[in-house]
Amino acid sequence: MREFASPPLPEVSPPLVGGLADSVFACARSDPRHVVLARQEEPGAWRDVTAAEFRDEVTALAKGLLAEGVRGGDRVAIMARTRYEWTLFDFALWTVGAEVVPVHPTSSAEQVLWMLHETGVVAAMVEHEDHAMTVATVIDRLPRLRRLWQLDAGALGELYEAGAHLADDLVHRHRRLVRPDSIATVVYTSGTTGRPRGCALTHGNLMFEADTIYHGWREVFRPRRGGAPSTLLFLPLAHVFGRTAQVAAVRGKVRFGHLPEPDGAGLLAGLATFRPTFLLTVEHVFERIFQAARRRAEREGGLARFEKAVATAVAYAEAWEDRAFGTGPGPSAALRARHRWYDRAVYAELRRALGGRARCAMSGGAAMERSLGLFFAGAGITVYEGYGLTETTGPSTGNPPGRVRCGTVGPPLPGTRVHIAADGEVWLHGPHVFHGYLDDAKATEAVLVDGWLATGDLGTLDADGHLTITGRKNEVLVTAGGRSVSPSPLEDRVRGHPLVAQCLVVGNDRPYVAALVTLDAEAVAHWLGMRGKGVPPVAELVRDPDLEAEVRRAVVAANTGVSPAESIRTFRILAHRCTAEHGLLTPSRKLKRAAIERAYAGEVEALYRM
């Protein structure tokens, strides 16, 4: 199949008037006591915020921004973790017609300079002193920057006080000037193959995208036993998926909270106290949860039972999937019986770790292995995987309720068309596609043709219109023998091993394919402990023959999915993980291939001295 389109939902159409902030005021008018947010004032303690309270805070902050000289069309940067004040600033800035430039909190001074200078921001809100110092190191090269506010230094109170003398009507006059085609935000791409580019997304882009997600998947958000939908937002709001999720929650009246520390124990503690009815996350979170559960089972002597539970969950979910697509009768009586036993013994504990109420999740980012998606579905957490880019305001495809095909990113979202070009490139069309890169007509013309976006990703469509992403067009390796190799599938399979954190496949213009591998420190410590070994210095660890044999097993397993000419011939274990701080990862955790190959040029050369 070369092209597939999904008709728009009857409840959703491209907006003709207004902007994103209008929903805040409309909700407060219609149901002022409705709980729209929950604010964590101390660990585990959440305070509900009503629609009326949020409207009043947005209005007070908007007045402060106007008093400080921010006007419609001005650009204002936000550099912070995911927290309540980010959402408050977003909607206050949209209320006065300003354009928001999100900056990831781990961005370097060079990245901050690039984004703030190119966008010409007039003001910036940062979270704490470290962020303020990062901006301060480049402030002499930001001639338009007039204001710098710091959240943890009382910025909100100062802005409330600055605008207290202004009338509310002044805010509404500015709000009514905002149109659907007004730019709402300039979000930068990940920059895996060069400098990030600023994607200018309109109020209309975000409204259409958010409404489509909410109405198309509304049934999956609500708890099984009734009640209001809720979610805990821990996605970075500097990325488009997090921003779209935030807008969808506000427009759909979904109660949501913010979690600024989304890793490890902090995430599980937040889920346990907030108890969301659904999750919005990325693939690596599910991978970490699965591996943590596996390690716990091994420590407690229950690894064999856990692996049987995994096999049962996968088989159970696969049987239901076959039934949904008319290719099978569903689970057998024996399989249902095994599943019920493991549900009490294993799966229920996993669901409790996610807060106990969530039965569904939406996942973006890297592709999820089919077996992992099937496991979570069989364990009672259906993962609706989707696909999109910053240029498409988030998801463009997504597995719909009742038609989830694990291992794919689903059919086009309602109102969207997907086309596979002759060279396998995925093209997208719809009201959520951006209008262009900021001040870069040449780059815009290279990807936009008659409203179609050339994504740079390679993919296939099955008979039901479900899209599978197979790699990046500009990342395809061509070996010295002329063999084309898409590295992503190989890398994903190697990363499926519990000990592997990252994998980078190399081999462009080389005689064969090889790989650089980094290790998951927590998993390695567990692995060593289970074998009665201490944790040696890193230099010795990467040469441990038993550890190397484990990684080799992962490579051999990955090679079974490709031809011998495409397989990984050899690999090198690196002593340290690739990080954003060292310029080897984007803020969204994607590998910077060229930067990694430069940083480890010696190791790459050694792979070919055999």
HELIX and SHEET records of a PDB file:
HELIX    1   1 ASP A   22  SER A   30  1                                   9    
HELIX    2   2 ALA A   51  ALA A   67  1                                  17    
HELIX    3   3 TYR A   84  THR A   95  1                                  12    
HELIX    4   4 ALA A  109  THR A  119  1                                  11    
HELIX    5   5 GLU A  129  ALA A  136  1                                   8    
HELIX    6   6 ILE A  139  ARG A  141  5                                   3    
HELIX    7   7 LEU A  151  ALA A  153  5                                   3    
HELIX    8   8 ALA A  155  GLY A  163  1                                   9    
HELIX    9   9 ASP A  168  ARG A  175  1                                   8    
HELIX   10  10 HIS A  203  GLY A  216  1                                  14    
HELIX   11  11 ARG A  218  PHE A  221  1                                   4    
HELIX   12  12 VAL A  240  ARG A  251  1                                  12    
HELIX   13  13 GLY A  264  PHE A  274  1                                  11    
HELIX   14  14 GLU A  283  ARG A  299  1                                  17    
HELIX   15  15 LEU A  303  ALA A  324  1                                  22    
HELIX   16  16 ALA A  333  TYR A  342  1                                  10    
HELIX   17  17 ASP A  343  TYR A  347  3                                   5    
HELIX   18  18 ALA A  348  ALA A  353  1                                   6    
HELIX   19  19 ARG A  370  GLY A  378  1                                   9    
HELIX   20  20 THR A  390  THR A  392  5                                   3    
HELIX   21  21 ALA A  441  VAL A  447  1                                   7    
HELIX   22  22 LYS A  473  GLU A  475  5                                   3    
HELIX   23  23 PRO A  487  ARG A  495  1                                   9    
HELIX   24  24 ALA A  521  MET A  530  1                                  10    
HELIX   25  25 VAL A  538  LEU A  541  1                                   4    
HELIX   26  26 PRO A  545  ASN A  559  1                                  15    
HELIX   27  27 PRO A  564  GLU A  566  5                                   3    
HELIX   28  28 ARG A  593  ALA A  599  1                                   7    
HELIX   29  29 ALA A  601  LEU A  607  1                                   7    
SHEET    1   A 5 GLU A   3  ALA A   5  0                                        
SHEET    2   A 5 ARG A 417  ILE A 420 -1                                        
SHEET    3   A 5 GLU A 425  HIS A 429 -1                                        
SHEET    4   A 5 TRP A 452  LEU A 461 -1                                        
SHEET    5   A 5 LEU A 448  VAL A 449 -1                                        
SHEET    1   B 5 GLU A   3  ALA A   5  0                                        
SHEET    2   B 5 ARG A 417  ILE A 420 -1                                        
SHEET    3   B 5 GLU A 425  HIS A 429 -1                                        
SHEET    4   B 5 TRP A 452  LEU A 461 -1                                        
SHEET    5   B 5 LEU A 467  ARG A 472 -1                                        
SHEET    1   C 2 VAL A  35  GLU A  42  0                                        
SHEET    2   C 2 ALA A  45  THR A  50 -1                                        
SHEET    1   D 4 GLU A  99  VAL A 103  0                                        
SHEET    2   D 4 ARG A  75  MET A  79  1                                        
SHEET    3   D 4 ALA A 123  VAL A 126  1                                        
SHEET    4   D 4 ARG A 147  GLN A 150  1                                        
SHEET    1   E 2 ILE A 183  TYR A 188  0                                        
SHEET    2   E 2 GLY A 198  THR A 202 -1                                        
SHEET    1   F 2 SER A 230  LEU A 233  0                                        
SHEET    2   F 2 ARG A 255  HIS A 258  1                                        
SHEET    1   G 4 PHE A 278  VAL A 282  0                                        
SHEET    2   G 4 CYS A 360  GLY A 364  1                                        
SHEET    3   G 4 THR A 382  LEU A 389  1                                        
SHEET    4   G 4 GLY A 394  GLY A 398 -1                                        
SHEET    1   H 2 LEU A 477  VAL A 478  0                                        
SHEET    2   H 2 SER A 484  VAL A 485 -1                                        
SHEET    1   I 3 VAL A 500  VAL A 506  0                                        
SHEET    2   I 3 VAL A 513  LEU A 519 -1                                        
SHEET    3   I 3 ILE A 568  ILE A 573  1                                        
END                                                                             
